[in-house]
Amino acid sequence: MRKILIATTALMGLTAAPALAQTIGVSIPAATHGWAGALNFHAERTVQRLQEANPDLQFVLTTTSDPGQQVSDLEDMVATRGIDALVVLPFESEPLTGPIQRIAESGVWVTVVDRGLAQEGIENLYVAGDNDSFGRTAGQYFADTLEDGAKVVVMRGIASTVDNERVAGFEAALEGSGIEVLAMDHGNWNRDTAFNLMQDWLSRFPEIDAVWAADDDMAVGALAAIDQAGRTDQMFVVGGAGMKEMVQRIQNNDPTVPVNVTYPPSMISTAIEMTALGLTSGAPMSGEFIIASELITPENAENYYFEDSPY
C-alpha cells in the first residue's frame, strides 16, 4: 500500500466551513487503560476544536468496552446519523472487519486507526504507529544490551494485527543474538493481567534478565510484581508508548526502566484531522500514514516528557 505525506500546515489550516453539512463518526475503545485514556482525551479535544472551527461539520463520538458494542455503535451511526465518514479504532480486528467492510461498501469514507482489519483493502485511509518498528526497536535494544544466553519473558497485547506486528518485529531483532525467550503470553495491555502473569513467571523462573512488555500499562503491572517479589535488582523492563511515569524513571536513570519506545496516542487526532480535511476540501488523503517509533533514552527523555499529558 502506498504511503502519503501531508504538510502540518495543511492540517492546521482546517478552518474553512464545508459547502454542505457533513457528519463524521468516530468510534474508539473506552479508556480501559492508560494509552486508551490518552486516546480518548485527544479524540474529545480534537472533535471539540474542529466543531468550533467548522460549524457545518458534525461529529458523533462513541466509546466502547467490547467488540459487540462497537458493532452496534457503528450500525447506529449509519442508520440514525447518516454519517459521511467514519474514523474507527477497532476494539478487535476480526469481529469488526465484516461490519466495517459493509459500511465502506455503502459509500461511507472509512479511516482505520492503529488496529488494522483482518482483510486488506477495505479502508480508504490507515493511520497508525509503526508496530513492526515498535517491536524491532525494543528487540534491538535487548540484542545490543544483553549477553548471549540471557533469559527474557515477553508480554503480548490483545490478539490483533497490532500485537502480531509488534511481536514479529521483536523476534526478528533477536535473531542470532543468543537471547532465550523463556515465556511469551498475552497480558492484554492490562495492568492487573500483567501483574498476575509476571507473578507466575517469577515463581517459575529463577533467572530472568529482562522483560519486554509491549505496552506501558503492562510494564507497570510487571514492575509491581517484580518489586513485590524483591527482584528489582535482577532484571530490567522495557515497555512502550512513552507513559509519563516511564519517561520520568528514565530521566532519573532508574536501572529497572532504562529505556522506552514511542507510540503516540495523539495519532487519533491526526486521523480525525486528515479525514475532515479530505471530506471538506477534496484533498487526496487515501493510503497509509505511518508514525515511526523511537527509542527514549536518558539522553533524549526530556523531549518526551509532557507535564500536562494525561498519560
Salt bridges, closest charged atoms under 4 A:
ASP132 OD2 - ARG136 NE 2.93
ASP163 OD2 - ARG156 NE 2.74
ASP163 OD2 - HIS186 ND1 3.91
GLU180 OE1 - LYS151 NZ 2.98
ASP200 OD2 - ARG204 NH1 3.12
ASP217 OD1 - ARG191 NE 2.69
ASP254 OD2 - ARG249 NE 2.82
GLU273 OE2 - ARG49 NH2 2.55
